Amino acid sequence: MSMFLFLKVHAQKERTEKDESKLRTKSGLATYYHKRFEGRKTTSGQKYRGDKLTAAHRTLPFGTIVTVTNLSNGKTINVEVNDRGPYTKRYIIDVSESAAKYLGIYGKGHSKVEISYDPS
């Protein structure tokens, strides 16, 4: 391995470890938007589209990218916060229909998940 390649790989690994150390994680239940919300305005002003990878969170700023991992099957997806909710303390995040389908919670109602995000 050339010295340049070694340094590049080492720098990428170091940067990834630093980035991961900034991440905040929380565990709880996730649910998803019902089809009746399709086309309605979200709190951010965007229209809800079930085919987009979006989510609602009570406090995270709009535009925050959140990694959601279904703890029952290990599937992970990134979603963008563009709405407020869920409005019950039982859930920590509402995801769009397509995100719920990918995570394997669509049709089940909810699932235990871990969310992670960069707070900066």
Buried (B, 14 or more C-beta within 10 A) or exposed (E): EEEEEEEEEEEEEEEEEEEEEEEEEEEBBBBBBEEEBBEEEBEBEBEBBBEBBBBBBBEBEBEBBBBBBBEEEEBBBEBBBBBBBBEEEEBBBBBBBBBBBBBBBBEEEBBEBBBBBEEE
